[in-house]
Amino acid sequence: MQGDEPLIAPENIELVRKGVVEDDNADISTLVREIKDENELNNPNLVKCVFDLNGYAMYFSRSKIPFERNIGKSKFYGHLGIYGYKKEALFKMTRLAQTPCEMAESLEQLRALQNGMKIRVAVVDNAPVGIDTMEDFEKFKAMVEGQG
C-alpha cells in the first residue's frame, strides 16, 4: 500500500485491498471520488481520472478530463492518493522506465497504464484530506492539532 491520505477511512483501505485481491485482472487498485466543485476541477494538484464501464482506469491527468464539449454529459472524478499493488505489479513498476505521459504530468500511474497494466478504480463518497502541497500539510496539521 502507498498513500498520501492520512485520514482515509479504514473501509476505503479495504476497498483498495479488495481491488487487487479479488480481481484477477487488476494489477493495481485505487480510489476516486466525484468532483462537484469547479475550483477542484481546475486545480492541477487534484488529479482527475476517467475509467471505463468495467471500472478500470483509462487515464489520469492534472487537467480537467474528460474535455467537456457537451456540457453535463459526464461526471468528473478526483483521484485519492492511495494504491494497492499485486506483488508482481510492484516489482514490474520498479523495473519499467518512465513513460512520456508520466514525465509530462508527473503521475507514476501513467507508467502502468502506458505499459498495459490494469488499474481497478473504486468510487467512494467521501473526500479525505490529501497532502499534496505545503498548504495541504498546514491544513492537515491544524485539523489534527484541533482534535487533541
N, C-alpha and C positions, 0 to 999 in steps of 0.2 A: 504494500500500500504506500502511496505517496499522497501527500495532501497539504494544502495551504489554507485550509478552512478549519481553524482550531475549535470552533463551536458547533461543528457539524453534528447532527443528531445521530445517535447510535443506529437507529433504524435505517438511516441513509447509508451508513457504512455497510450495513448488512446487504442493502440493495447492490452496492458495488461488488461485494464479495460474491453474491449470487450470480451476478453478471458473468463472471469468469468461471465459476464452479459449475453452474447449471447449464451453461450454453456452450456446447461443444465447438461451435463455430467462432466464438469470441476469443480474441487474443488478449484484449484489454477491455475494461469496463469503466464507465464514468457516469457522472450525473449532470443534468441540465435542469433549469427552471425557466418558466415562461417570463419573458421581459415585457412589462407593460408601461414602463416609464421611458419617455423619449430621450431623456438625458442619458440613461443607461444604454440605450440603443446606439448612441453616438459616442460612447466612451470606449476608447481603444483598450483600456485596462480590463474591461469586461469582455471576455472572449465569447463570440457568438458561435452557435453550432446549428447546422442543418443535418437532419438524419432521414433515412429512408423509411418506408412504410413498415419495414421489419424491425426497426429500432436500432439500426447500425449507422454510425456517423458517416456522412458523406464529405463534410468539410467543416473546418473550424477557421474563424477569422476574427481579426480585431475590428474589421469593418462590419457594417450592418448587412447581414445576409439572411434570407435571400434579397436580392435587389427588388424593390417594390415598384414594378412597372404598373401593376394593377393593385391599387390601394385596398387593403382589408382582406386580401385573399390568403394571407399566410400569417401564422403566428411566428414570433421570434423567441429564441431560446438562448439563455446565457449559460455558459459552462461553469460548473463548480469545480474548484481545483482539487479534485481527488480522483485517483486512478487505482484500479486493481489490475494486476497483470498475472497471466499464467506464467509459470516459471520459465518456460521455453521462450515466451514472448519477451520477457525482460532480458534474457540473455541475447536474443536476436537484436533487440533495440540497442544494446550496448555495442554491438558489432557493426551496425549499419552506419554509413556515412550520413551526415546531414544532407537534406534534400533542398532543392531551390525554394520550394514553398515554405519549408521550415525556416530557412535563413531569412526569407523576405518578411515573414510575420513573427519570427521568434516564438514559434509554437512547436514543441517537440512532438506533439501528437500527429502533426502533419507528416513527419518522417514515417510513422507507422502506416498512415493511410497511403502515402505515395509508394510504399513498398508492399501494398496489397494486404496489410494486416486489417483485421476487423475489430472495430471498437463498438461494443454494446453500450447503448445510451438508455438510461432510465430517467424519467421525468419526475421531479419532486415538486412539492408545493411551497416549500419554504426557501428562504434565501439567507443562509448563514453569513456571518461576517467573513469575507475573504480578505486576505492580506496580500496585496499586490504592490502597494506603494507605501512610502513612509507615512503619508496621510492616513491610509488604511490602518497601519500599525498604531498610530496615535489614537484613532477612534477605538480600536480594539482594547488598547491599554486603559483608556478612560472607562470603557464599559466594564472591564474586569475589575478595575480598582473600585468602581462604584458598587460592585456586588459584595465586596469584602470589607 
